Amino acid sequence: MKVAITGATGLVGSRFLDLFKSKYELIPISSSFGVDITDRKKLHKFLAQKNPGLILHLAAKTNVDKCEEDKASDIKLSKVKAEADLANIDPDKWKGSGSAFGINVVGTKNLSDYAKKNNIKIIYVSTDFVFDGEKAGEYTENDSTSPINWYGQTKLYGEKVLEGESLIARISYPYGFKSNIKKDIVWTLVDLLTNNEKVELVSDQIITPTFIDDIVRALSFLIEKNTLGLVNVVGNNFLSPYEIGVALASEFGLQSSKIELTTRAKLYKGRAKRPFKVCLQNDKLRALGFEMTGFFESLSQINKP
């Protein structure tokens, strides 16, 4: 199968290429490959030439604070005040845009429109940041969304512009693949502790760290099952950054004394709001037949010479 993959140079995208380059005929789409998803005409021409049977959409602007800086200008240019306004987006205004709305919404709509017109499936990789983190229990695929920052809002808008045959896979804090392009939360902390640097971590933020190899294998699994709709593709454990740091120090033989507790108010002062307790349940993925690796089990896999 021919699979067009956006974000092919990102953490998850590059790992998908590594593990499945022999299984699929992969067609990378990214600015570094000369194709910008915000350039609708060029994108559609490229896709028509390559004729993929599926689009795997991983590209996104993910820096939460940078996305927040885009909010005012994005709203002014897009004039989007509600989901109903998304249908009136003028894609030509966003050509070459590097903003959160340009990449996460308009780029997604450009891909979705091509997929619908050509009757092919699109898989959109979304985020746990579509939630506000106020739920006492675990979030399922049936829970209402309520993003509290512009990154989460634009990713949710991206979900809403999808048309036709589509799958939305929500992921959370991918880790475990040592990329030369970008460090995930695990390798960032390991490098800091290896260099004996002080690391300030919070204990009152709960996240769902997810092994990257599990994410890409689950995506391939869902492709093969032709799954549609919405699926949480996340790990089995809910942990605080502090608990993650202590576990890494133990696994890699590093000094846990360098890890210091801090408060959320101090760490995120002057920055975009974060959802501080987002526990995504993966029961639906398990029911489909795919088991995710536990966080502590995965550490022994990535800590290999």
C-alpha positions in Angstrom: 0.0 0.0 0.0 1.1 3.5 -0.8 1.0 5.7 2.4 1.6 9.4 2.2 3.0 10.4 5.6 3.2 14.0 6.9 5.5 15.0 9.7 7.9 12.4 8.3 10.9 14.0 10.0 9.2 14.3 13.4 9.6 12.0 16.4 6.7 9.6 15.6 6.9 10.0 11.8 10.6 9.2 11.5 10.1 6.1 13.7 7.2 5.0 11.5 9.5 5.3 8.5 12.2 3.3 10.3 10.0 0.4 11.3 7.7 0.1 8.3 9.7 1.2 5.3 9.6 -2.4 4.0 5.9 -3.0 4.8 4.5 0.1 3.0 5.5 2.2 0.1 5.9 5.4 2.1 5.7 8.8 0.6 7.1 11.5 3.0 5.5 14.9 3.0 7.2 17.7 4.8 8.8 21.1 4.1 12.2 19.4 4.1 11.0 17.2 1.3 9.7 20.2 -0.6 6.0 19.9 0.2 4.2 22.3 2.5 0.8 21.1 3.7 -0.4 24.8 3.9 0.2 25.2 0.1 -3.0 23.6 -1.0 -2.4 23.6 -4.8 1.1 22.2 -4.6 0.1 19.7 -2.0 -2.8 18.4 -4.1 -0.7 18.3 -7.2 2.0 16.3 -5.4 -0.6 13.8 -4.0 -2.2 13.4 -7.4 1.2 12.5 -8.9 2.0 10.0 -6.1 -1.6 8.6 -5.8 -1.4 7.2 -2.3 -4.0 4.8 -0.9 -3.9 6.4 2.5 -2.8 9.6 4.2 -1.1 9.3 7.7 -1.2 12.8 9.1 1.4 13.4 11.8 2.6 16.9 11.1 1.7 19.5 13.7 2.9 22.6 15.4 3.3 21.2 19.0 5.2 23.8 21.0 2.5 24.8 23.4 3.9 28.2 24.3 4.7 29.1 20.7 1.2 28.1 19.6 -0.2 30.4 22.3 1.8 33.3 20.8 0.0 32.7 17.5 -3.5 32.8 19.0 -4.3 36.5 18.5 -3.1 36.8 14.9 -4.6 33.4 14.0 -8.1 34.4 15.2 -7.9 37.7 13.5 -6.9 36.2 10.1 -9.1 33.1 10.3 -12.2 34.9 11.7 -13.1 31.6 13.3 -15.1 32.0 16.5 -16.9 28.6 16.4 -16.6 25.2 14.7 -19.2 26.2 12.1 -16.8 28.9 10.8 -14.2 26.2 9.8 -16.0 25.5 6.6 -15.4 29.1 5.4 -11.6 29.0 5.8 -9.8 30.5 2.7 -6.8 28.2 2.3 -4.9 30.6 0.0 -4.5 33.0 2.9 -2.5 30.5 4.8 0.0 29.4 2.2 3.4 29.1 3.8 2.0 29.8 7.2 4.0 28.5 10.2 1.3 29.3 12.7 -0.6 26.9 14.9 -3.9 27.5 12.9 -2.1 27.4 9.6 -0.4 24.0 10.2 -2.8 22.3 12.6 -6.1 23.4 11.0 -5.7 24.6 7.4 -3.0 22.0 6.6 -5.3 19.3 8.0 -8.2 20.6 6.0 -6.1 20.6 2.8 -5.3 16.9 3.3 -8.8 16.0 4.3 -10.3 17.7 1.3 -8.0 15.7 -1.0 -8.7 12.5 0.8 -12.5 13.0 0.5 -12.3 14.0 -3.2 -10.3 10.9 -4.0 -12.1 8.5 -1.7 -9.1 7.6 0.4 -8.7 7.2 4.1 -6.9 9.7 6.3 -5.5 9.0 9.8 -5.2 12.2 11.9 -2.9 12.0 14.9 -4.3 14.3 17.6 -3.5 14.9 21.3 -4.7 14.6 24.9 -4.5 18.4 25.0 -8.1 18.6 23.6 -9.1 18.1 27.3 -9.0 20.5 30.2 -7.6 18.0 32.7 -10.5 18.6 35.2 -12.0 15.1 35.1 -11.5 13.1 38.2 -11.2 9.8 36.4 -9.9 8.6 33.1 -10.8 10.1 29.7 -12.4 7.8 27.1 -13.2 8.4 23.5 -16.7 9.4 24.5 -15.8 12.3 26.7 -16.5 15.9 25.7 -13.5 18.0 24.8 -12.6 21.4 26.3 -9.1 22.6 25.4 -7.6 25.4 27.6 -4.8 26.5 25.3 -4.4 27.4 21.6 -2.4 24.3 20.7 -5.2 22.0 22.0 -7.9 24.2 20.4 -6.2 24.0 17.0 -5.7 20.3 17.2 -9.4 20.0 18.1 -10.3 22.1 15.1 -8.1 19.8 13.0 -10.3 16.9 14.2 -13.5 18.8 13.3 -12.4 19.6 9.7 -11.9 15.9 8.8 -14.4 14.6 6.3 -15.0 11.2 4.7 -13.2 8.0 5.7 -11.1 9.0 8.7 -9.5 7.8 11.9 -8.5 10.1 14.8 -5.8 8.7 17.0 -5.2 10.7 20.1 -1.7 10.2 21.6 0.1 11.6 24.7 3.7 12.4 25.5 5.5 10.0 23.1 8.9 8.8 24.3 11.6 6.2 23.8 13.0 6.8 20.3 16.4 8.7 20.5 15.9 11.1 17.6 18.7 13.4 16.3 16.0 16.0 15.5 14.0 16.4 18.7 14.3 15.0 22.3 11.3 13.6 24.0 10.6 13.9 27.7 12.5 10.7 28.6 15.7 11.5 26.7 15.6 15.2 27.8 15.6 14.1 31.4 18.2 11.4 30.9 20.6 13.8 29.2 20.2 16.4 32.0 20.8 13.9 34.7 23.7 12.4 32.8 25.3 15.8 32.8 24.6 16.1 36.5 22.3 19.1 36.0 19.6 20.0 38.4 16.2 19.0 37.2 13.0 20.6 38.6 9.9 18.4 38.2 6.3 18.6 39.5 4.5 15.8 41.3 1.0 17.2 40.9 0.8 17.0 37.1 -0.3 13.6 35.8 0.3 12.5 32.2 0.0 9.4 30.1 3.5 8.7 28.7 3.4 6.5 25.6 6.2 4.4 24.1 6.8 5.7 20.5 7.3 2.1 19.1 3.9 1.2 20.5 2.3 4.3 18.8 3.7 3.4 15.3 2.9 -0.3 15.7 -0.6 0.6 16.8 -1.1 2.9 13.9 0.0 0.1 11.5 -2.4 -2.3 13.3 -5.3 0.2 12.9 -4.4 0.6 9.2 -4.6 -3.1 8.7 -7.9 -3.4 10.5 -9.3 -0.4 8.5 -10.4 1.2 11.8 -12.4 4.4 11.6 -13.6 6.8 14.2 -11.7 7.8 17.3 -9.2 5.7 19.3 -6.9 6.7 22.2 -3.4 5.4 21.3 -1.7 5.8 24.7 0.3 4.0 27.3 -0.9 2.0 30.3 0.4 4.2 33.1 -0.5 7.5 34.6 2.6 9.2 36.1 3.8 12.6 37.3 7.0 14.1 35.7 8.6 13.6 39.1 7.8 9.9 39.2 9.2 9.6 35.6 12.4 11.3 36.6 12.9 9.1 39.6 12.3 6.0 37.5 14.8 7.1 34.9 17.4 7.8 37.5 17.0 4.3 38.8 16.9 2.5 35.4 19.9 4.4 34.0 22.0 4.5 37.2 21.8 8.3 37.5 21.7 10.6 40.6 18.1 11.0 41.8 19.4 13.7 44.2 19.6 16.0 41.2 15.8 15.9 40.9 14.0 18.6 42.8 10.3 19.1 43.4 8.8 22.3 42.2 5.3 23.7 41.9 3.2 24.0 38.8 2.8 27.7 39.5 6.5 28.3 39.4 7.4 26.0 36.5 4.7 27.3 34.2 4.6 31.0 35.3 4.0 33.3 32.3 3.4 30.3 30.0 0.4 28.8 28.3 -2.1 26.9 30.4 -1.7 23.2 30.6 -4.2 20.5 31.5 -2.6 19.0 34.6 -4.3 15.7 35.0 -5.1 14.0 31.7 -5.3 10.2 32.1 -6.4 8.7 28.7 -7.9 5.2 28.8 -6.8 2.8 26.1 -9.5 0.1 26.7 -10.9 0.6 23.2 -7.5 -0.1 21.6 -7.1 -3.2 23.8 -10.5 -4.4 22.8 -9.5 -4.1 19.1 -6.6 -6.5 19.9 -3.6 -4.3 20.5 -1.7 -4.2 23.8 0.5 -1.3 24.8 3.7 -1.7 26.7 3.9 -0.5 30.3 6.1 2.5 31.1 8.5 0.6 33.4 8.8 -2.4 31.0 9.6 -0.1 28.1 12.5 1.5 30.0 14.4 -1.7 30.0 13.9 -1.9 26.2 15.2 1.6 25.4 18.1 1.3 27.9 20.1 -1.2 25.7 23.6 -0.7 24.4 
